[in-house]
Amino acid sequence: MDKQFETIISYIKSNVSFIFLENYEVYLSELLKIVHKSNVFDDIYYVGNDNNLSKDRYEVLSTDLNDVNYFASQLIKYKEKDNVLIVANGFDHAFSEINNQNEAFIKLLYQIAVENMNSSSKGGEDRRFTILFSGANYTIPREIRDFSIKLKKLYPTIVEINDLISNFKFKHLPTVGFAKQLKNNVLSSNLQGLSDKQIIQTLSLLYLTFGPKLFQPQGRKINKEIEKKVKEIKKQQIEKSDIITIIDVDVDLDNSVKGLNSLRNYIYIQKKAFDYKLNLSTYNISLPKGVLLLGKPGNGKSLSAKAIASTLELPLIKFDISKVLGQYVGQSESKMKETLATIQSMSPCVLWIDEIEKTFSGTNNKDNDVMRKVIGIFLTWMSDENKGVFVVATANNVKDQLPPELTRKGRFDKIFYIDNPNLEAKVEILKLHVNKRIYKIVGTNSNIFNSSSNNKVIDDIYSHLKNKEFSGAEIEHCCNEGVKAAIINNLSIGNEKFENSNFEIEVLKNICEELKVTVPDSNQKNDNFNDLYKKLNKKYSEELEYIDNYANENNRTSDEKQEYSLNEEFTNNLKNIINSNINKEINSFISEKENKDTFENAD
């Protein structure tokens, strides 16, 4: 805090009329000690309800705004040659609410500022009259903006966190000597991302549970317990905003994600970059900034985001950017900056933004000025300010939906296209989901895919996987349904023992049937427009032929013709809908083809 104190003292000495300090309450007492020792002011007055600040050397004023108003007006009139500091704590409401009392107070402040500029004390020196406002959130009125300075304290550094821990120890431990002996353990890094007040509150909760053990060198077990408790408290503190969420991760790239080998190898390299971050900084090499995962739904983009955090051994934070939008002017931009500051204070970490194209789609609307400003803040942070936050964004499509600035180099290090899995990956995904669901029944060393007695049905399963386009989610669905049906068929209520020796083959047959019906035969892989034509012709020809036959008047009676005339509009609309669906499939094909050609394949 020393440098920040120096900055504040310099503003005071420069005779700034009004200094607004946000979130400095924890440090205010220490700051005023320094101000008092500097002998800059003849008198220091305190307005507020903090007993620690109102002791001894400060004259305490009423907390009522009317009394403050009267007192300030008297000071400006009768103490023209004295240097006076008024410390007003918790007067945010005097500027956020509009009423006669507050308007009169703002007019008085304007008068003070003008007279402060024009008055001088003995010896020809400028007279100092400063009001230091301390609180959580001040909206500075236009009338006094030019006479004011606002400083906002967001999140403490590691050094400041250690100072807060040390102060807490000296206050709560039995003796000073005992406090000096104890270390901060693993607390400092775990408390990153919390405000000063939240840190003090968290330390109190931890001390209630662990006592002096919180600061004593302990074995791995107690350290893990402390770390787990910190995470629980921290999660509750951070999620109050409802904008960011700390996600518990129980998946990893090795065991939970199949295929995506290029993405996997890239993340392993970034893991080394974070491990050697101190060495890299020596050579002015910045840490990786993140990846954009683009592709069809159901193929593991969200799962990969979680697995990336686990592999990098970093906390995962999910960011819902749409929730920063507020109803007041400037509120959205302010919330965006505060949220990014919170995220940055927790670095190194992984930041996950799901379906980013839905959040940013409004930037192309010329009337959506707020969203463009919010996105501008985010883009600036990604390219210039991001230090150690690995951003993982997921999207189904980016064409005409994301601002082009987001996909240029300097924001994301890599953009990976995730297609439906190839045959090898499909087989791995199937085995993963089957074994995960049956291991408690047949044991961890399942022979379900190696038994010769299962060869016929396994071949049928592989044939479906080879000849149809499945997403990872569709394969998981088939496995879940197939195993569920077999379990239900072999269990009775209250009995968890399996007597059926044919359970494994039953599971495989069920899965094979699910694979057969889940994805239609017409859903083949389309690599070119000829394949697309065949697929669409097969998919829609029967519907179009039915409509054409229905519309043919040659073989109709007069009653049928009359009925047809009544339904002509309906049949034409139906035909238009089918044609529209065909166009959508063609456009989707073109878009997917462009993505494949433009971006690196994750497999």
Secondary structure, 3 states (H helix, E strand, C coil): CHHHHHHHHHHHHCCCCEEEEECCHHHHHHHHHHHHHHCCCCEEEEECCCCCCCCCCCEEECCCHHHHHHHHHHHHHHCCCCCEEEEEECCCHHHHCCCHHHHHHHHHHHHHHHHHHHCECHHHCECCEEEEEEECCCCCCHHHHHHEEEEECCCCCHHHHHHHHHHHHHHHCCCHHHHHHCCCCCHHHHCCCCCHHHHHHHHHHHHHHHHHHHCCCCCHHHHHHHHHHHHHHHHHHHHHHCCEEEECCCCCCCCCCCCCHHHHHHHHHHHHHHHCHHHHHHCCCCCCCEEEEEECCCCCHHHHHHHHHHHHCCCEEEECHHHHCCCCCCHHHHHHHHHHHHHHHCCCEEEEECCHHHHHHHHHCCCCHHHHHHHHHHHHHHHHHCCCEEEEEEECCCCCCCCHHHHCCCCCCEEEEECCCCHHHHHHHHHHHHHHHHHHHHCCCCCCCCCHHHHHHHHHHHHHHHHCCCCHHHHHHHHHHHHHHHHHHHCECCECCCCCCCHHHHHHHHHHHHHHHHCCCCCCCCCCHHHHHHHHHHHHHHHHHHHHHHHCCCCCCHHHHHHHHHHHHHHHHHHHHHHHHHHHHHHHHHHHHHHHHHCEECC
